[in-house]
Amino acid sequence: MNIASWANIAHQDVHLDVSPALSAWGPGLAYSRLLRFKSGSDVELPSLAVECDLCESWEMESPISFLFNLRDDVRWQSIAPVNGRALVADDVVFSYIRQGNPALPNSPLLHNVAEVGAIGELGLRVTARSQDADFLTSLADGHSKIVAREAVDTAGDLRNGPTIGTGPWILKRTEQDDVHEFALNLEYFESALPLLDGLRVHILPDEQTRSAAFLVKALDVHQMNPEAWAEYRDRNPNASSVLTPEPGSGLEVGLKADRAPFDDSRVRQAAFLAMDPSKAIKEHWGGFAFVSMGFQAYDASWLPPDNKARQPFRRPAEARELLREAGITKPVPVTIKVGDFGEAFLAHAHSISVELQTVGFDPEVRIVNRREFGEAVWLGGDYEMFVGPPAPISSPNGYLLPVLHSDGVWNTTGHKDAELDALLEAQAVALDSTVRSELIGRIRDRVFEQAYRFMPAAEIAIWATQANVRGFQPNFAGGEYHHWARVWLDGS
């Protein structure tokens, strides 16, 4: 099977780089993790539900202590210097201690790991510093690889290899600006997997080049933008595709709650009521987007139901009334800073500008480059209203607490909301999924009610496939990649 990555890798050491080009689309495919995110036909997306990868089972000894039993049939790939030996608990201990080094870029994933220790050859206890509802998702993240000590000791790191994992794919070669090529691991511990003889990940940074490669069938799977997909489907009415909702990816809107004019909740609410996300999704996102809250969702119950998503929007008469109640008798000047992340972002921002003008605002759209948007706007808080993508945060609490909490390091809207803070703190430690989902619903309602920020267009990724591709049922959440082991090519 031939797929494509959009970026080169700097090196092969999976603990020394945060790029998904390495962890999920490059040499990182050779590695396993203690846990992984579920994928397959029985998984409704979005999903951050975890399952065992290297473990056989696990149990929660206490709210901060987890006991794992490792599989007894896992062997390292038969490459020197590891040479196919059996995986033991000390390998996981070594890997987590190495990754958790504060000097390494993937250490934040394990910041809440207080202690990890082996219990015999196949037992493992992982203890958290504090109760955390996202603790297991950090272990399942695609960056939390289990590596072999002998491989690291070869040169002191894994920048130049050897890449030796326990996963379904063996790295055969990796070439800058060219390809990562993998062969199936015949000794992989899940019988009958992978279903392909090999996997080639071509490095094609240019989107048009990737599209052209797919059109001539040099690629078997390709992510298309809505416009390209519409054109392709017109020419190929029976074209195959898989749609994956991405709640934390797309276009986000935020209002500066501690600065005029949006320091009055009625003015913020008027801005929300002026917007028509459904219309913008159809016009600027080809219909492939949905209203969300800017953070990863554990499951579909975290997303706003259709009736909830419609309530704060498309009500211009109520917006005008709120502005009158706020004592506003002439158009309210407001600058909308939009990040230059493509035509859909710019067009959507201009639509919002028109909608705001209709109800009584005097908007000005100011386009800023990507670097300024990331550093000065999204992180720095230099805006009255912003339109652009959220930061790529893989865990729910990685957004909920730093961004939405009053004391959050990235709370650039400047809101102070004790009621919201109490809900955020409660969900952060809620280990019962039903309880946490209920709290998330209340958080969502509170943020809409107070009109701080939201995503009027969270993306739905379109994965086009060639007609002979079978079993492609991916879950890309948290840098997941195990789904490639279950894909096959009909007639190959």
C-alpha positions as CSV (number, residue, x, y, z in Angstrom):
1,M,0.0,0.0,0.0
2,N,1.1,3.5,-0.9
3,I,0.2,6.5,1.3
4,A,1.8,10.0,1.7
5,S,3.2,12.1,4.4
6,W,3.2,15.9,4.1
7,A,6.6,16.5,5.8
8,N,10.1,15.2,6.1
9,I,11.5,14.1,9.4
10,A,14.5,15.6,11.2
11,H,15.7,12.3,12.5
12,Q,14.4,8.9,13.7
13,D,14.3,9.3,17.5
14,V,10.6,9.2,18.5
15,H,11.2,10.6,22.0
16,L,13.1,13.6,20.7
17,D,10.5,15.1,18.2
18,V,6.8,16.0,18.5
19,S,6.2,15.8,14.7
20,P,3.5,13.3,13.6
21,A,5.5,13.0,10.4
22,L,7.9,10.9,12.6
23,S,5.5,9.3,15.2
24,A,2.5,8.4,13.0
25,W,3.6,8.7,9.4
26,G,7.3,7.7,9.5
27,P,9.7,5.4,11.4
28,G,7.4,5.6,14.4
29,L,5.1,3.1,12.8
30,A,7.6,0.4,13.8
31,Y,6.8,0.9,17.5
32,S,4.1,-0.2,19.9
33,R,2.7,1.5,23.0
34,L,1.4,0.1,26.3
35,L,-2.1,1.2,25.2
36,R,-3.5,2.5,21.9
37,F,-6.7,4.2,20.8
38,K,-9.5,1.9,19.4
39,S,-10.3,1.8,15.7
40,G,-12.4,-0.3,13.5
41,S,-16.0,-0.7,12.2
42,D,-17.4,-0.8,15.7
43,V,-15.9,2.5,16.8
44,E,-18.0,5.6,16.4
45,L,-15.8,8.6,15.8
46,P,-14.7,10.8,17.4
47,S,-13.2,8.5,20.0
48,L,-10.4,8.5,22.6
49,A,-11.4,5.1,24.0
50,V,-8.3,3.1,24.7
51,E,-7.4,-0.6,24.5
52,C,-4.4,-2.8,25.2
53,D,-1.5,-2.7,22.8
54,L,1.4,-4.3,24.6
55,C,-0.6,-5.1,27.7
56,E,-3.0,-8.1,28.1
57,S,-5.1,-6.4,30.8
58,W,-5.0,-3.5,33.3
59,E,-6.8,-2.6,36.5
60,M,-7.1,0.6,38.5
61,E,-5.7,-0.2,42.0
62,S,-6.7,3.3,43.2
63,P,-7.6,6.6,41.5
64,I,-3.8,7.2,40.9
65,S,-2.4,3.7,40.6
66,F,-2.7,1.4,37.6
67,L,-1.5,-2.2,37.3
68,F,-0.8,-3.6,33.9
69,N,-0.1,-7.2,32.8
70,L,2.0,-7.4,29.7
71,R,1.4,-9.9,26.9
72,D,3.8,-12.9,27.1
73,D,4.1,-13.3,23.3
74,V,5.7,-10.0,22.3
75,R,9.2,-10.0,20.8
76,W,11.4,-7.2,19.5
77,Q,12.0,-7.2,15.8
78,S,14.9,-9.5,14.8
79,I,17.4,-6.7,14.2
80,A,20.7,-6.2,15.9
81,P,21.5,-5.4,18.7
82,V,18.1,-6.4,20.1
83,N,17.8,-9.6,18.0
84,G,14.2,-10.6,18.7
85,R,14.4,-11.0,22.4
86,A,11.2,-11.0,24.4
87,L,9.7,-7.7,25.6
88,V,9.7,-7.3,29.4
89,A,8.3,-4.8,31.9
90,D,11.7,-3.1,32.3
91,D,11.5,-2.0,28.6
92,V,8.4,0.0,29.4
93,V,10.0,1.4,32.6
94,F,13.1,2.4,30.6
95,S,11.0,4.0,27.8
96,Y,8.8,6.0,30.2
97,I,11.8,7.3,32.2
98,R,13.5,8.3,29.0
99,Q,10.5,10.0,27.5
100,G,9.6,11.7,30.8
101,N,12.9,13.5,31.0
102,P,11.8,17.1,31.3
103,A,14.5,18.1,28.7
104,L,12.8,16.0,26.0
105,P,9.9,17.4,23.9
106,N,7.5,14.6,24.5
107,S,7.8,14.7,28.3
108,P,4.6,16.8,28.8
109,L,2.6,13.7,27.9
110,L,4.0,11.9,31.0
111,H,4.1,15.0,33.3
112,N,1.7,13.3,35.7
113,V,3.6,10.0,35.9
114,A,5.0,10.0,39.4
115,E,6.5,6.5,39.3
116,V,6.7,3.5,37.0
117,G,8.0,0.1,38.2
118,A,8.3,-3.5,37.0
119,I,6.7,-6.3,38.9
120,G,8.5,-9.3,37.7
121,E,9.0,-9.7,34.0
122,L,5.5,-9.0,32.8
123,G,3.9,-6.8,35.6
124,L,3.9,-3.1,35.6
125,R,2.7,-0.4,38.0
126,V,2.2,3.2,36.9
127,T,1.4,5.7,39.5
128,A,0.1,9.2,38.8
129,R,1.0,12.4,40.8
130,S,-2.7,13.3,40.9
131,Q,-6.0,12.0,39.8
132,D,-6.4,12.7,36.1
133,A,-9.3,11.6,33.8
134,D,-6.9,11.8,30.8
135,F,-4.1,9.7,32.3
136,L,-4.6,6.6,30.2
137,T,-4.9,8.7,27.0
138,S,-1.4,10.0,27.6
139,L,-0.1,6.5,27.6
140,A,-2.0,5.7,24.4
141,D,-0.8,8.8,22.6
142,G,1.1,8.0,19.4
143,H,4.2,9.7,20.8
144,S,4.5,7.4,23.9
145,K,6.5,4.7,22.2
146,I,8.2,1.8,23.9
147,V,11.9,1.6,22.7
148,A,14.7,-0.9,23.5
149,R,17.5,0.1,25.7
150,E,20.1,-1.7,23.5
151,A,19.0,0.3,20.5
152,V,19.4,3.6,22.4
153,D,22.8,2.5,23.8
154,T,24.1,1.9,20.2
155,A,24.8,5.6,19.7
156,G,23.3,7.2,22.8
157,D,20.1,8.1,21.0
158,L,18.0,7.0,18.1
159,R,18.4,9.9,15.7
160,N,20.1,7.7,13.1
161,G,18.5,4.5,14.2
162,P,18.5,1.7,14.6
163,T,14.7,1.7,14.5
164,I,13.7,-1.5,16.2
165,G,10.1,-1.9,17.6
166,T,7.6,-4.5,18.5
167,G,5.0,-3.3,16.0
168,P,3.5,-4.8,12.9
169,W,5.9,-2.9,10.5
170,I,9.7,-3.3,10.1
171,L,11.4,-0.2,8.8
172,K,13.4,-1.2,5.7
173,R,14.6,2.2,4.6
174,T,14.0,5.9,5.1
175,E,15.2,8.5,2.6
176,Q,14.9,12.3,3.0
177,D,12.5,13.8,0.4
178,D,11.6,10.4,-0.8
179,V,10.0,7.5,1.2
180,H,9.7,5.5,4.4
181,E,9.4,1.9,3.4
182,F,8.2,-0.9,5.7
183,A,7.9,-4.7,5.5
184,L,5.4,-6.7,7.5
185,N,6.7,-8.1,10.8
186,L,6.2,-11.9,10.5
187,E,6.7,-12.3,14.2
188,Y,4.1,-9.6,15.2
189,F,2.2,-10.7,18.3
190,E,-1.3,-10.2,16.8
191,S,-1.9,-13.2,14.6
192,A,-2.7,-12.5,10.9
193,L,-1.7,-8.8,11.2
194,P,-0.7,-6.9,9.3
195,L,-2.8,-7.8,6.3
196,L,-0.4,-6.1,3.8
197,D,3.0,-7.3,2.7
198,G,4.4,-3.8,2.9
199,L,3.7,-0.2,3.4
200,R,5.3,2.8,1.6
201,V,4.9,6.3,3.0
202,H,5.9,8.8,0.3
203,I,7.1,12.2,1.4
204,L,5.1,14.7,-0.6
205,P,4.9,18.1,1.1
206,D,2.9,19.7,-1.8
207,E,-0.9,19.0,-1.7
208,Q,-1.2,19.3,-5.5
209,T,1.5,16.7,-5.9
210,R,-0.2,14.3,-3.5
211,S,-3.5,14.8,-5.3
212,A,-1.9,14.1,-8.7
213,A,-0.3,11.0,-7.3
214,F,-3.7,9.7,-6.1
215,L,-5.3,10.5,-9.4
216,V,-2.8,8.4,-11.3
217,K,-3.2,5.6,-8.6
218,A,0.3,6.0,-7.3
219,L,-1.3,6.5,-3.8
220,D,-4.0,4.2,-2.4
221,V,-5.3,6.6,0.3
222,H,-5.3,10.4,0.2
223,Q,-6.8,13.1,2.3
224,M,-8.7,15.6,0.1
225,N,-10.0,19.0,0.7
226,P,-13.8,19.5,0.1
227,E,-13.3,21.3,-3.2
228,A,-11.0,18.7,-4.6
229,W,-13.2,15.9,-3.4
230,A,-16.3,17.4,-5.1
231,E,-14.4,17.6,-8.4
232,Y,-13.1,14.1,-8.0
233,R,-16.5,12.7,-7.1
234,D,-18.1,14.4,-10.1
235,R,-15.7,12.6,-12.4
236,N,-16.0,9.3,-10.4
237,P,-19.5,9.0,-9.0
238,N,-18.7,5.7,-7.3
239,A,-15.6,7.1,-5.6
240,S,-14.9,5.6,-2.2
241,S,-14.2,7.7,0.9
242,V,-14.1,7.6,4.7
243,L,-15.1,10.7,6.7
244,T,-13.4,11.3,10.1
245,P,-14.7,14.2,12.4
246,E,-11.9,16.2,14.0
247,P,-13.3,18.2,17.0
248,G,-10.1,20.0,17.8
249,S,-9.2,20.9,14.2
250,G,-10.7,23.7,12.1
251,L,-11.7,27.3,12.7
252,E,-12.1,28.8,16.1
253,V,-13.6,32.1,17.2
254,G,-12.7,33.9,20.5
255,L,-13.9,37.1,22.1
256,K,-11.8,39.3,24.5
257,A,-14.0,39.2,27.6
258,D,-11.9,41.6,29.7
259,R,-11.8,44.4,27.1
260,A,-14.4,46.6,25.5
261,P,-16.6,46.0,23.7
262,F,-16.8,42.3,24.7
263,D,-16.4,42.8,28.5
264,D,-20.2,43.0,28.5
265,S,-21.7,39.5,28.2
266,R,-24.7,40.9,26.3
267,V,-22.3,42.2,23.6
268,R,-20.6,38.8,23.3
269,Q,-23.9,37.0,23.1
270,A,-25.0,39.4,20.4
271,A,-21.9,38.5,18.4
272,F,-22.7,34.8,18.7
273,L,-26.4,35.3,17.8
274,A,-25.4,37.2,14.7
275,M,-23.3,34.2,13.3
276,D,-24.7,31.5,11.0
277,P,-22.2,28.6,11.2
278,S,-24.4,26.3,9.1
279,K,-24.4,28.7,6.2
280,A,-20.7,29.2,6.5
281,I,-20.0,25.5,6.6
282,K,-22.0,25.0,3.4
283,E,-20.4,28.0,1.6
284,H,-16.8,27.8,2.8
285,W,-16.2,24.2,4.0
286,G,-18.1,22.3,1.3
287,G,-20.5,21.0,4.0
288,F,-17.6,19.0,5.7
289,A,-17.5,20.7,9.1
290,F,-19.6,20.9,12.3
291,V,-20.0,23.1,15.4
292,S,-17.6,22.1,18.2
293,M,-15.8,23.5,21.2
294,G,-12.2,23.5,20.2
295,F,-11.0,20.4,22.2
296,Q,-10.7,16.7,21.5
297,A,-13.8,14.7,22.3
298,Y,-13.7,11.4,24.2
299,D,-16.7,10.3,22.3
300,A,-19.6,11.6,20.2
301,S,-21.6,12.5,23.4
302,W,-19.2,15.4,24.0
303,L,-20.2,17.1,20.7
304,P,-23.0,19.7,20.8
305,P,-26.3,18.0,19.7
306,D,-27.9,19.7,16.7
307,N,-30.4,21.5,18.8
308,K,-27.7,22.8,21.2
309,A,-25.5,23.8,18.3
310,R,-28.3,25.9,16.7
311,Q,-29.4,27.7,19.9
312,P,-26.8,30.5,20.2
313,F,-26.8,31.4,16.5
314,R,-28.8,32.8,13.5
315,R,-31.0,35.0,15.7
316,P,-30.2,38.6,14.5
317,A,-33.3,40.2,16.0
318,E,-32.3,39.0,19.5
319,A,-28.7,40.1,18.8
320,R,-29.9,43.7,18.1
321,E,-32.1,43.6,21.2
322,L,-29.1,42.6,23.4
323,L,-27.0,45.5,22.0
324,R,-29.9,47.9,22.8
325,E,-30.1,46.5,26.4
326,A,-26.3,47.1,26.7
327,G,-26.9,50.8,25.9
328,I,-25.4,50.7,22.4
329,T,-27.0,53.1,20.1
330,K,-24.5,53.3,17.3
331,P,-22.3,50.7,15.5
332,V,-19.8,49.0,17.8
333,P,-16.2,49.1,16.3
334,V,-14.5,45.7,16.5
335,T,-11.3,44.4,14.9
336,I,-11.4,40.7,13.8
337,K,-7.9,39.3,13.5
338,V,-7.9,36.3,11.2
339,G,-4.9,34.0,10.7
340,D,-3.8,33.5,7.1
341,F,-4.4,29.8,7.0
342,G,-6.1,29.4,3.7
343,E,-9.1,30.6,1.7
344,A,-11.7,28.9,3.9
345,F,-10.5,30.7,7.0
346,L,-10.4,34.1,5.2
347,A,-13.8,33.7,3.6
348,H,-15.4,32.5,6.8
349,A,-14.0,35.5,8.7
350,H,-15.4,37.9,6.1
351,S,-18.8,36.2,6.4
352,I,-18.7,36.7,10.2
353,S,-17.8,40.4,9.5
354,V,-20.9,40.8,7.4
355,E,-23.1,39.1,10.0
356,L,-21.8,41.3,12.8
357,Q,-22.4,44.4,10.7
358,T,-26.0,43.4,10.1
359,V,-26.9,43.4,13.8
360,G,-25.0,46.6,14.8
361,F,-21.3,46.1,14.9
362,D,-18.7,48.0,12.8
363,P,-16.2,45.3,12.1
364,E,-12.8,45.5,10.5
365,V,-11.1,42.3,9.3
366,R,-7.3,42.3,9.8
367,I,-5.3,39.4,8.3
368,V,-2.2,38.4,10.2
369,N,0.4,35.9,9.1
370,R,0.5,32.4,10.7
371,R,3.4,33.1,13.1
372,E,1.8,36.3,14.4
373,F,-1.5,34.5,14.8
374,G,0.0,31.7,16.8
375,E,2.3,33.8,19.0
376,A,0.7,37.2,19.4
377,V,-3.0,36.3,18.9
378,W,-3.9,32.8,20.1
379,L,-1.2,32.5,22.7
380,G,-0.5,36.2,23.4
381,G,-4.1,37.5,23.6
382,D,-3.6,40.5,21.3
383,Y,-7.1,40.7,19.8
384,E,-10.7,41.9,20.3
385,M,-12.0,39.0,18.3
386,F,-9.9,36.3,16.6
387,V,-10.7,33.8,13.8
388,G,-8.2,31.0,13.2
389,P,-7.2,27.4,14.1
390,P,-6.7,26.2,17.7
391,A,-3.4,24.9,18.9
392,P,-2.9,21.2,18.2
393,I,-3.7,19.8,21.6
394,S,-4.2,16.0,21.8
395,S,-5.9,15.5,25.1
396,P,-9.2,17.1,26.4
397,N,-7.6,18.5,29.6
398,G,-4.7,19.9,27.6
399,Y,-7.3,22.4,26.3
400,L,-10.0,22.6,29.0
401,L,-7.8,23.6,31.8
402,P,-5.1,25.9,30.2
403,V,-7.6,27.6,27.8
404,L,-11.0,27.7,29.5
405,H,-10.1,27.9,33.2
406,S,-10.0,31.4,34.6
407,D,-6.4,30.8,35.8
408,G,-5.4,28.9,32.6
409,V,-2.0,29.8,31.1
410,W,-3.7,30.2,27.7
411,N,-6.9,31.8,28.8
412,T,-6.4,34.8,26.5
413,T,-10.1,35.7,26.4
414,G,-9.5,36.9,29.9
415,H,-12.8,35.6,31.4
416,K,-13.2,35.0,35.1
417,D,-15.9,32.5,35.7
418,A,-16.1,30.6,39.0
419,E,-19.0,28.4,37.9
420,L,-17.1,27.3,34.8
421,D,-13.9,26.7,36.8
422,A,-15.7,24.4,39.2
423,L,-17.1,22.3,36.3
424,L,-13.7,22.2,34.6
425,E,-12.0,21.0,37.8
426,A,-14.6,18.4,38.4
427,Q,-14.4,16.9,34.9
428,A,-10.6,16.8,35.1
429,V,-10.7,14.1,37.8
430,A,-13.9,12.4,36.8
431,L,-12.9,8.7,36.2
432,D,-16.5,7.6,35.4
433,S,-17.1,8.4,31.7
434,T,-20.8,9.0,32.2
435,V,-20.2,11.5,34.9
436,R,-17.5,13.2,32.8
437,S,-19.8,13.4,29.8
438,E,-22.5,15.1,31.8
439,L,-20.0,17.7,33.1
440,I,-18.7,18.3,29.6
441,G,-22.2,19.0,28.5
442,R,-22.6,21.6,31.3
443,I,-19.2,23.1,30.4
444,R,-20.3,23.4,26.7
445,D,-23.6,25.1,27.7
446,R,-21.8,27.5,30.0
447,V,-19.2,28.6,27.4
448,F,-22.0,29.1,24.8
449,E,-24.1,31.0,27.3
450,Q,-21.3,33.3,28.2
451,A,-20.0,33.5,24.6
452,Y,-16.3,33.2,25.3
453,R,-15.1,31.0,22.3
454,F,-16.1,28.1,20.2
455,M,-15.5,26.4,16.8
456,P,-18.1,27.3,14.2
457,A,-16.3,24.9,11.8
458,A,-14.6,21.9,13.2
459,E,-13.3,19.9,10.2
460,I,-14.5,16.6,8.9
461,A,-11.5,15.0,7.1
462,I,-12.2,13.4,3.8
463,W,-10.1,10.3,3.0
464,A,-10.4,9.2,-0.6
465,T,-9.5,5.6,-1.3
466,Q,-8.8,3.6,-4.5
467,A,-11.6,1.1,-5.4
468,N,-9.5,-1.9,-4.2
469,V,-8.8,-0.6,-0.7
470,R,-10.5,-2.7,2.0
471,G,-10.7,-2.4,5.8
472,F,-9.7,1.2,6.0
473,Q,-11.5,2.3,9.2
474,P,-9.1,4.7,10.8
475,N,-9.0,6.7,14.0
476,F,-6.4,9.4,13.8
477,A,-7.1,10.8,17.3
478,G,-4.0,11.2,19.5
479,G,-1.7,10.3,16.6
480,E,-3.1,6.8,16.3
481,Y,-1.9,4.6,13.5
482,H,-2.6,1.0,14.2
483,H,-5.5,1.0,11.7
484,W,-2.9,0.6,8.9
485,A,-2.3,-3.0,10.1
486,R,-5.9,-3.9,9.3
487,V,-6.1,-2.5,5.7
488,W,-5.7,-4.7,2.7
489,L,-5.8,-4.3,-1.1
490,D,-8.4,-6.5,-2.9
491,G,-6.8,-8.7,-5.5
492,S,-3.2,-7.7,-4.6
